[in-house]
Amino acid sequence: MPSLSAPSVTQRGLLREQAGAYGFTLAEHELVALWLLGRVPEAVWPWPLLRPGRAGRGPGPDIREAAFLHESGVPVAGDVEVHLRATDFVRHGHHLDPGYDGLVLHLVWEDDRPPDAVGTGTRLPGGGSVPTIAVGPALEGEPERLRRLVRLGPSGGEPCAAWAANRPPGRVTATVRAEGRRRLAERAWGAARLVELEGWDGAWEELLVRALRASAGRRREPDELQRALAARITRSLTGGRRVSILPALERLARDREPRALIDALRQPGGPGRARSIEIGWNAALPLLAAAASAYGDRALAESIAVLVDRWPAPRPYGRTTALANLLRPPGPHRPRDGGALYAQGLLHLQDLWCERGGCGVCPVSGGPA
C-alpha cells in the first residue's frame, strides 16, 4: 500500500517538477472554480454534463451532486473529487474513506500515475471505479487567462462590484449582514450538537477555548494558558461558584446591550475589548442561541436577536479585504458600519462562494436589482 505520510522535502521538489510538466499548474481551489464556472473543456468530459454540481463544504468530496448523461442514456449523479495530481487520491487517504464511494468523477490537473495506469479509472473504497480526467493538457496553453478569469468571474469583471455599484449602500449592507446571520446560525447549530455530547458547561468550555485560540492572532499561547484563561472567564461569570454557566450568560443576554456581555468576558491581563468581542460572538452567542432553541425561550431569542444586531465589528479580517473593497460604495460609508454581522457576512461569502467558484452567482453578484 502506498505511504500516506506527508511528502518529504525531496518528494515535494519532485512533485513541483511533476506539476510543472505542462509548464504551469493551478491551485486546487482554482481547479474547483474552473469546473464550477464551466471552463473545463467539453472534450475531456467522460459524458455530456447536465449539472456541474455545487461546492462541497467541510470533509468529503470537493464538488457535490454533479450530473452527467451516461452513454447508456441514463442520467448519472454523484460527487466529484478534485486534485492537482491523480496520485493525491491515495496520498490523502481517500481510497480508504467510505465518504468517497459516491464519486462519479475524479478531476485532476495531471495524471501522474505510472504510464500503464494513465487514463484508467480511480478505484473507490467500496471496490468500484470512476473515470479520471486530466485537464492540464487541454488548459496549459493559456493558464494566466484562466487564472485571471477565475479571479474575476464569468463576465471577466468582478460581478459583486457591479452589483454593489447599482444598489443603495443600505441594500448592500443588509445583504451582507443577512449572510452573517446565516454564518451565526451554522455556529448555533454546531453549539447544539456539542451540547448533545458534552452538556451545556462542557460545550461552553470547548467553545470558549476554540474562541480564545481563534482570536489569539500572532501571539503564541500554549494550550495550558488558553485553558487557564477560559477557567478565569468562567469563574468571573459565575462569581466563583460551582454553578452552570448558562444562567449567567442568559442574565447578561437579557440586558440586550453587547457592552454588558463583552465587559464580563474581559479579564485583567487577559482578553481585552477587541478580543472579547470575538469571544462573545464565537462562544457566548452561539451557545445562547442553542439554549433559546432547545427550551423554546422566545424572550431569550428576542434578546439574542437584539444583541446580534448591535454587536460591534471585530478587527478587520485580512482575507476579506478584497471583497470588502469591491462592495464598498462611494462616500463615507464604511464596512465596519455594518457591525459584526457585516464582518461575518463577508467571511461567509468568502468561504462559501469566493473560494469555491461561485463568482457571478453568489448573493452579492447575481441577485435581482
Wavefront OBJ file of the C-alpha trace (Angstrom):
o trace
v 0.000 0.000 0.000
v 1.437 3.436 -0.840
v 2.525 5.538 2.107
v 0.007 8.117 3.298
v 2.584 10.197 5.135
v 3.305 13.780 4.112
v 5.865 14.071 1.295
v 9.460 14.795 2.238
v 11.350 17.859 1.039
v 12.791 15.782 -1.796
v 9.352 14.419 -2.671
v 7.855 17.910 -2.632
v 10.534 19.043 -5.050
v 9.724 16.114 -7.319
v 6.027 16.921 -7.122
v 6.749 20.501 -8.144
v 8.658 19.194 -11.146
v 5.764 16.900 -11.993
v 3.257 19.719 -11.525
v 5.269 21.749 -13.985
v 5.277 19.017 -16.597
v 2.946 21.166 -18.673
v 4.806 24.346 -17.748
v 2.106 25.536 -15.361
v -0.352 24.359 -12.733
v -3.307 25.928 -10.936
v -4.023 25.701 -7.239
v -6.555 23.040 -6.294
v -9.274 25.525 -5.347
v -8.782 27.228 -8.726
v -9.334 23.921 -10.483
v -12.568 23.526 -8.499
v -13.570 27.003 -9.665
v -12.811 26.150 -13.293
v -15.173 23.194 -13.100
v -17.985 25.075 -11.358
v -17.659 28.045 -13.718
v -17.876 25.793 -16.788
v -14.337 26.313 -18.065
v -13.202 22.697 -18.225
v -13.230 21.831 -21.948
v -16.042 19.583 -23.064
v -13.515 17.434 -24.890
v -12.268 15.934 -21.598
v -15.701 15.180 -20.104
v -16.367 11.447 -19.828
v -20.058 12.031 -20.681
v -22.241 15.055 -21.512
v -22.558 17.301 -18.467
v -26.070 18.026 -17.193
v -25.168 19.903 -14.000
v -21.711 20.875 -12.649
v -22.898 20.489 -9.052
v -22.186 22.660 -6.045
v -19.101 23.264 -3.951
v -18.650 20.853 -1.069
v -18.181 22.189 2.439
v -16.221 20.526 5.200
v -14.831 16.979 4.947
v -15.593 14.937 1.868
v -15.623 15.446 -1.903
v -14.892 18.905 -3.301
v -17.992 19.040 -5.526
v -21.384 17.560 -4.687
v -24.352 16.500 -6.807
v -22.897 16.797 -10.292
v -24.928 15.089 -13.018
v -23.993 13.553 -16.376
v -25.860 11.859 -19.182
v -24.315 8.398 -19.244
v -23.625 6.716 -22.567
v -26.489 4.345 -21.741
v -28.835 7.347 -21.904
v -29.489 7.282 -18.167
v -28.545 10.352 -16.051
v -25.806 9.669 -13.504
v -25.431 11.895 -10.439
v -22.782 11.973 -7.743
v -19.741 13.766 -6.367
v -16.533 14.956 -7.998
v -13.173 14.905 -6.213
v -10.552 17.394 -7.397
v -6.770 17.034 -7.102
v -3.740 18.533 -8.765
v -2.304 15.030 -9.240
v -4.094 11.724 -9.654
v -1.909 10.074 -7.006
v -3.232 12.537 -4.403
v -6.346 10.374 -4.097
v -4.317 7.656 -2.373
v -1.864 10.073 -0.778
v -4.755 11.806 1.006
v -6.252 8.507 2.148
v -9.483 8.796 0.139
v -9.144 5.216 -1.098
v -9.875 4.113 2.491
v -12.682 6.580 3.235
v -16.267 5.362 2.529
v -17.288 9.012 2.189
v -15.817 8.894 -1.337
v -17.869 5.938 -2.560
v -20.386 8.366 -4.059
v -17.940 9.758 -6.612
v -18.789 9.784 -10.291
v -15.589 11.521 -11.416
v -12.001 12.179 -10.336
v -10.906 15.531 -11.813
v -7.146 16.209 -11.813
v -4.739 18.718 -13.311
v -2.370 15.942 -14.387
v -2.370 12.178 -14.265
v 0.989 11.395 -12.665
v 0.457 7.668 -12.259
v 2.706 5.108 -13.964
v 2.349 5.039 -17.770
v 0.284 1.866 -17.777
v -2.218 3.445 -15.343
v -2.590 6.863 -17.010
v -6.129 7.328 -18.287
v -7.568 4.464 -16.257
v -10.211 4.894 -13.583
v -9.746 5.664 -9.899
v -10.578 2.814 -7.542
v -13.075 3.693 -4.816
v -13.108 2.377 -1.215
v -16.097 0.132 -1.909
v -14.413 -1.511 -4.877
v -15.964 0.488 -7.687
v -14.165 2.716 -10.150
v -14.796 6.168 -11.658
v -13.226 7.946 -14.644
v -10.105 10.024 -14.037
v -9.805 13.028 -16.337
v -6.738 15.283 -16.548
v -7.414 18.846 -17.668
v -3.841 20.122 -17.667
v -3.044 19.044 -21.249
v -6.138 20.865 -22.519
v -5.664 24.065 -20.499
v -1.916 24.549 -20.150
v -1.659 26.741 -23.239
v -3.434 29.723 -21.641
v -3.092 29.380 -17.871
v -2.795 33.052 -16.991
v -6.019 33.883 -18.827
v -7.775 31.072 -16.983
v -6.408 32.156 -13.628
v -7.472 35.728 -14.319
v -10.992 34.602 -15.232
v -11.258 32.505 -12.074
v -10.282 35.592 -10.116
v -12.653 37.956 -11.926
v -15.694 35.784 -12.543
v -17.645 34.650 -15.615
v -18.026 38.109 -17.144
v -14.314 38.952 -16.946
v -15.026 41.583 -14.283
v -15.910 41.421 -10.615
v -19.705 40.848 -10.644
v -20.055 41.839 -6.995
v -18.521 45.259 -7.663
v -21.014 45.927 -10.461
v -23.868 44.638 -8.293
v -22.903 46.894 -5.368
v -22.423 49.941 -7.614
v -26.027 49.683 -8.837
v -27.650 49.413 -5.403
v -28.060 51.773 -2.479
v -25.470 51.280 0.300
v -28.192 50.171 2.691
v -29.186 47.320 0.370
v -25.584 46.115 0.095
v -25.108 46.240 3.861
v -28.373 44.415 4.519
v -27.483 41.647 2.048
v -24.075 41.054 3.594
v -25.475 41.152 7.133
v -28.024 38.501 6.128
v -25.090 36.270 5.221
v -23.655 36.992 8.667
v -26.865 35.695 10.251
v -26.555 32.505 8.228
v -22.999 32.034 9.477
v -24.087 32.558 13.085
v -26.940 30.075 12.573
v -24.370 27.477 11.480
v -22.375 28.163 14.645
v -25.501 27.852 16.779
v -26.255 24.506 15.127
v -22.693 23.371 15.894
v -23.063 24.514 19.504
v -26.280 22.499 19.855
v -24.549 19.369 18.574
v -21.726 19.985 21.052
v -24.249 20.295 23.889
v -25.634 16.875 22.971
v -22.169 15.412 23.504
v -20.763 17.491 26.346
v -23.687 19.164 28.123
v -24.050 22.930 28.482
v -20.975 23.501 30.630
v -18.771 21.179 28.605
v -19.929 22.822 25.377
v -19.210 26.276 26.830
v -15.698 25.266 27.841
v -14.958 23.863 24.380
v -16.442 26.842 22.546
v -14.574 29.263 24.793
v -11.211 27.574 24.254
v -11.822 27.473 20.481
v -12.694 31.177 20.534
v -9.563 32.020 22.520
v -7.458 30.011 20.101
v -9.024 31.634 17.032
v -8.632 35.155 18.440
v -5.046 34.801 19.616
v -3.725 36.310 16.393
v 0.051 36.012 16.128
v 0.550 35.542 19.842
v 1.955 32.238 20.973
v -0.431 30.885 23.570
v 0.101 27.349 24.851
v -2.994 25.223 25.315
v -2.472 25.365 29.072
v -2.644 29.165 29.042
v -5.814 29.177 26.962
v -7.427 26.652 29.280
v -6.419 28.800 32.264
v -7.878 31.916 30.601
v -11.099 30.042 29.888
v -11.345 28.941 33.528
v -10.794 32.526 34.735
v -13.512 33.864 32.432
v -15.955 31.188 33.588
v -15.216 31.830 37.277
v -15.740 35.543 36.719
v -19.090 34.975 35.004
v -20.355 32.602 37.712
v -18.971 34.602 40.648
v -16.605 31.778 41.506
v -19.455 29.416 42.351
v -19.707 25.882 41.028
v -22.900 26.505 39.082
v -23.907 26.156 35.442
v -22.680 28.863 33.097
v -25.992 29.136 31.241
v -27.955 31.255 33.781
v -25.080 33.752 33.985
v -24.939 34.133 30.210
v -28.715 34.410 29.995
v -28.798 37.239 32.567
v -26.239 39.182 30.554
v -28.072 38.498 27.285
v -31.423 39.732 28.612
v -29.789 43.123 29.203
v -29.730 43.403 25.371
v -26.574 45.518 25.465
v -23.450 43.977 23.896
v -21.253 46.012 26.233
v -22.513 44.135 29.311
v -21.520 40.740 27.908
v -18.289 41.999 26.327
v -17.142 43.629 29.595
v -17.985 40.457 31.520
v -15.615 38.486 29.275
v -12.689 40.876 29.786
v -10.046 39.872 32.299
v -7.090 41.748 33.849
v -4.041 40.526 31.976
v -6.323 38.519 29.699
v -8.614 39.269 26.761
v -9.048 42.964 26.011
v -12.096 44.530 24.444
v -11.280 43.641 20.817
v -10.644 40.024 21.673
v -13.681 39.836 23.959
v -15.856 40.983 21.055
v -14.739 37.942 19.057
v -15.003 35.563 22.025
v -18.542 36.690 22.734
v -19.556 36.238 19.119
v -17.937 32.831 18.655
v -18.712 31.276 22.052
v -21.419 33.063 24.044
v -23.895 33.979 21.300
v -23.959 30.519 19.600
v -24.490 28.787 22.955
v -27.246 31.226 23.937
v -28.954 30.763 20.562
v -28.794 26.991 21.027
v -30.340 27.364 24.501
v -33.180 29.568 23.247
v -33.971 26.979 20.577
v -33.660 23.982 22.913
v -36.009 25.422 25.545
v -38.327 27.335 23.223
v -37.483 30.534 25.103
v -38.903 33.247 22.873
v -37.901 36.125 25.182
v -34.286 34.937 25.198
v -34.351 34.518 21.411
v -35.573 38.095 21.029
v -32.821 39.355 23.332
v -30.198 37.471 21.338
v -31.563 38.928 18.094
v -31.086 42.436 19.508
v -27.572 41.584 20.714
v -26.619 40.149 17.335
v -27.962 43.196 15.523
v -25.991 45.562 17.779
v -22.805 43.530 18.187
v -19.800 45.689 17.247
v -17.482 44.839 14.389
v -14.314 42.916 15.253
v -10.905 43.855 13.986
v -10.849 43.681 10.150
v -10.160 40.247 8.683
v -7.294 40.308 6.197
v -8.737 37.605 3.979
v -11.936 39.562 3.319
v -10.195 42.854 2.497
v -10.512 42.447 -1.277
v -14.207 41.526 -1.084
v -14.910 44.406 1.305
v -13.263 46.833 -1.097
v -15.310 45.529 -4.031
v -18.556 46.002 -2.119
v -17.685 49.360 -0.587
v -19.958 52.050 -2.055
v -18.685 55.549 -2.795
v -18.859 58.099 0.006
v -18.165 57.921 3.737
v -19.894 54.578 4.320
v -17.517 52.015 5.830
v -17.870 48.203 6.066
v -17.435 48.410 9.846
v -20.677 50.406 9.991
v -22.444 47.070 9.468
v -21.117 45.697 12.761
v -20.200 42.092 13.445
v -22.924 40.815 11.124
v -21.287 42.565 8.185
v -17.827 41.218 9.043
v -19.203 37.706 9.489
v -21.208 38.034 6.285
v -18.017 38.801 4.378
v -16.424 35.673 5.860
v -19.466 33.604 4.908
v -19.395 34.873 1.322
v -15.630 34.332 1.093
v -15.802 30.756 2.379
v -18.977 29.635 0.634
v -18.659 31.405 -2.726
v -15.427 33.305 -3.444
v -13.132 30.360 -2.721
v -15.405 27.767 -4.324
v -16.047 29.071 -7.802
v -19.273 30.928 -7.040
v -18.273 34.203 -8.674
v -21.247 35.557 -10.594
v -23.928 33.530 -8.821
v -23.483 34.451 -5.154
v -25.999 36.698 -3.330
v -23.900 39.827 -3.893
v -23.265 39.319 -7.592
v -26.240 37.515 -9.066
v -29.148 38.791 -7.036
v -32.059 40.775 -8.509
v -31.904 44.569 -8.652
l 1 2 3 4 5 6 7 8 9 10 11 12 13 14 15 16 17 18 19 20 21 22 23 24 25 26 27 28 29 30 31 32 33 34 35 36 37 38 39 40 41 42 43 44 45 46 47 48 49 50 51 52 53 54 55 56 57 58 59 60 61 62 63 64 65 66 67 68 69 70 71 72 73 74 75 76 77 78 79 80 81 82 83 84 85 86 87 88 89 90 91 92 93 94 95 96 97 98 99 100 101 102 103 104 105 106 107 108 109 110 111 112 113 114 115 116 117 118 119 120 121 122 123 124 125 126 127 128 129 130 131 132 133 134 135 136 137 138 139 140 141 142 143 144 145 146 147 148 149 150 151 152 153 154 155 156 157 158 159 160 161 162 163 164 165 166 167 168 169 170 171 172 173 174 175 176 177 178 179 180 181 182 183 184 185 186 187 188 189 190 191 192 193 194 195 196 197 198 199 200 201 202 203 204 205 206 207 208 209 210 211 212 213 214 215 216 217 218 219 220 221 222 223 224 225 226 227 228 229 230 231 232 233 234 235 236 237 238 239 240 241 242 243 244 245 246 247 248 249 250 251 252 253 254 255 256 257 258 259 260 261 262 263 264 265 266 267 268 269 270 271 272 273 274 275 276 277 278 279 280 281 282 283 284 285 286 287 288 289 290 291 292 293 294 295 296 297 298 299 300 301 302 303 304 305 306 307 308 309 310 311 312 313 314 315 316 317 318 319 320 321 322 323 324 325 326 327 328 329 330 331 332 333 334 335 336 337 338 339 340 341 342 343 344 345 346 347 348 349 350 351 352 353 354 355 356 357 358 359 360 361 362 363 364 365 366 367 368 369
